[in-house]
Amino acid sequence: MKPRLIVYIDGYNWYHAIFKSHPEWKWLNISAFFRALRPHEEIVAVKIFSALVVPTAEDPTARERQERYFKALRTLPGVEIILGAFQPREVQCRATCLQRYVFQEEKKTDVNIAVELLSDAFNNRSDAICVVSGDSDVQPAIEWLARNKPDLRIYLYIPSLPADQAARRLDYFKTKGYSKVSCSFLPLEGISQHQLRNLVTLADKTFVVRPHTWTAPTQAPNASPA
């Protein structure tokens, strides 16, 4: 039998690393993408950690598009969406203007990821885990698993476009002595081939449609920096 694998995705992190620059890839069939990426394991769950965006005057339909995609994803077996929240935070400009302004800060995602990682490991729900995040806040949970669950296979994918990869590092866990943690950039070659149907039927027989601003994919990304 294939070893069981659970995928944990830091949605906010990989959105800003990849999808913000490529809206044509946003309607991704996450299950199909990771099945193709990890063909030698049985993917028993895909857990996506995110938060509902706060609409702005510049983009009043942002949340509607996001919720539409989440509805489509929930039709896929084994996909679970775990939501945190955006919280307004007031800060002061450090430049000469010194003006105060408010921005939305994502909360709870890192803790939610850590809780799910440890809970699944304690309950022996998988033989391997795959974490998709370039955020250093997930490192303590991964280090704990590497120390305390020696039989658990750990894969870490850093979401990054080819042009940005030279500025990222992959050796953190090796420098800390955790050689069992396999760390690499998230492969993007097949991302354009694993999109959901433009119209997705929901359980209640209604449907959601791919947002028109998320244009159809035309070309797969390069596998490495130019």
C-alpha positions in Angstrom: 0.0 0.0 0.0 1.1 3.6 -0.6 2.1 5.6 2.4 -0.5 8.0 3.6 0.2 11.7 3.1 -1.5 14.9 4.4 -0.8 18.2 2.7 -0.9 21.5 4.7 -1.0 24.7 2.7 -0.4 28.2 4.0 -2.9 29.9 1.7 -1.9 33.5 2.4 1.8 32.7 1.9 1.5 30.9 -1.4 -1.0 33.4 -2.7 1.4 36.2 -2.3 4.4 34.1 -3.5 2.7 32.7 -6.7 -0.9 33.5 -7.4 -0.9 37.2 -6.9 1.4 37.4 -10.0 -0.5 34.7 -11.9 -4.3 35.0 -11.6 -4.7 32.5 -14.4 -3.6 29.8 -12.0 -5.9 30.7 -9.1 -8.7 28.2 -10.1 -6.4 25.4 -9.1 -7.6 21.8 -8.5 -5.4 21.3 -5.4 -6.2 17.6 -5.1 -5.2 16.8 -8.7 -2.1 19.0 -8.5 -0.7 17.3 -5.4 -1.7 13.8 -6.6 0.4 14.5 -9.7 3.2 15.9 -7.6 3.3 13.0 -5.1 2.2 9.9 -7.1 3.9 7.5 -4.8 1.8 8.4 -1.7 -1.9 8.3 -1.0 -3.1 11.8 -0.2 -5.7 11.3 2.5 -6.3 15.0 3.2 -5.4 18.5 1.9 -5.7 21.2 4.5 -5.8 24.8 3.4 -5.2 27.5 6.0 -6.5 31.0 5.1 -8.7 33.9 6.1 -11.6 35.7 4.4 -10.2 38.8 2.8 -11.7 42.2 3.7 -13.2 43.9 0.6 -11.8 47.4 -0.2 -13.0 50.3 -2.3 -10.4 49.3 -4.9 -11.6 45.7 -4.9 -15.1 45.3 -3.5 -15.6 41.8 -4.9 -12.4 40.2 -3.5 -14.1 38.2 -0.8 -16.9 37.0 -3.2 -14.2 35.6 -5.6 -12.4 33.9 -2.7 -15.6 32.4 -1.3 -16.5 31.2 -4.8 -13.2 29.3 -5.0 -13.6 27.9 -1.5 -17.0 26.5 -2.4 -15.5 24.9 -5.5 -12.7 23.4 -3.4 -15.1 21.9 -0.9 -16.5 19.7 -3.6 -13.1 17.8 -3.7 -12.8 14.8 -1.5 -10.4 15.2 1.4 -10.1 19.0 1.1 -10.6 21.0 4.3 -10.4 24.8 4.6 -9.4 26.0 8.0 -10.0 29.8 8.5 -8.3 32.3 10.6 -9.2 36.0 10.4 -8.0 39.4 9.3 -7.7 41.9 12.1 -7.3 45.7 11.6 -4.0 47.1 13.0 -3.1 50.8 13.2 0.6 51.6 12.6 2.6 54.8 12.1 4.7 55.6 9.0 8.4 55.4 9.9 9.3 57.9 7.1 9.1 61.7 7.4 5.3 61.9 7.1 4.6 60.0 10.3 1.0 59.5 9.3 -1.0 56.7 11.0 -2.9 54.2 8.8 -4.7 50.9 9.3 -3.9 47.7 7.5 -5.4 44.2 7.8 -3.2 41.6 9.5 -3.9 37.9 9.2 -4.2 36.1 12.5 -4.4 32.5 13.7 -3.1 30.8 10.5 0.3 29.8 11.9 -1.2 28.5 15.1 -3.9 26.6 13.2 -1.2 24.9 11.0 0.8 23.9 14.1 -2.2 22.5 15.9 -3.2 20.4 12.9 0.3 19.2 12.4 0.7 18.0 16.0 -2.9 16.7 16.2 -2.5 14.6 13.1 0.9 13.3 14.2 -0.3 12.4 17.7 -3.3 10.5 16.2 -1.2 8.7 13.6 -3.3 10.0 10.7 -0.5 9.8 8.1 2.9 8.3 7.3 4.2 11.5 5.8 3.4 15.2 5.8 3.8 17.9 3.1 3.9 21.5 4.3 3.6 24.3 1.7 4.8 27.5 3.2 7.8 29.8 3.1 6.9 31.4 6.5 9.4 30.8 9.3 6.6 30.6 11.9 6.0 27.0 10.9 9.6 26.0 11.7 9.1 25.2 15.4 6.3 22.7 14.7 8.2 21.0 12.0 11.3 20.8 14.2 9.3 19.2 17.0 7.9 16.6 14.6 11.4 15.9 13.3 12.7 15.3 16.9 9.7 13.4 18.3 8.3 11.5 15.3 11.3 9.8 13.7 9.2 7.6 11.4 7.2 10.5 10.0 8.4 11.6 6.5 8.5 15.4 6.3 8.5 17.4 3.0 8.5 21.2 3.0 7.7 23.0 -0.2 8.6 26.7 -0.4 6.2 28.5 -2.8 8.3 30.8 -5.0 8.4 31.9 -8.6 11.6 31.1 -10.5 12.7 34.7 -10.6 12.5 34.9 -6.8 14.2 31.7 -5.8 17.7 33.1 -5.7 16.7 35.2 -2.7 15.3 32.2 -0.8 17.1 29.6 1.2 16.4 25.8 1.4 19.1 24.8 3.9 17.6 26.0 7.3 16.7 22.5 8.6 20.0 21.0 7.5 21.9 23.7 9.3 19.9 22.8 12.5 20.7 19.2 12.1 17.3 18.0 10.8 18.5 16.2 7.7 15.3 14.2 7.5 13.3 17.3 6.5 13.2 17.4 2.7 13.0 21.1 1.7 12.6 22.3 -1.9 10.8 24.8 -4.0 7.2 24.0 -4.9 7.3 22.5 -8.4 5.1 24.6 -10.7 5.4 22.8 -14.1 1.9 21.2 -13.9 0.0 24.0 -12.3 -1.7 25.2 -15.5 -2.8 21.6 -16.4 -4.6 21.1 -13.1 -7.3 23.7 -13.1 -10.9 23.1 -12.0 -13.7 23.1 -14.6 -14.9 26.6 -15.3 -18.3 25.7 -13.9 -18.3 23.6 -10.7 -21.5 21.9 -9.5 -22.0 22.0 -5.7 -23.7 19.5 -3.5 -27.0 21.4 -3.5 -27.0 21.3 -7.3 -26.2 25.0 -7.6 -22.9 25.9 -9.2 -20.0 28.4 -9.1 -18.2 29.8 -12.1 -14.6 30.7 -12.4 -14.1 34.5 -12.0 -13.6 36.2 -15.3 -10.5 38.0 -14.0 -8.9 34.6 -13.4 -8.2 34.1 -17.0 -7.6 30.6 -18.5 -4.0 29.4 -18.3 -1.9 29.6 -21.4 1.6 28.5 -20.5 3.3 26.6 -17.7 6.0 28.3 -15.7 9.7 27.6 -16.1 11.1 25.0 -13.7 14.1 27.1 -12.8 15.3 30.6 -12.9 16.2 32.0 -16.3 
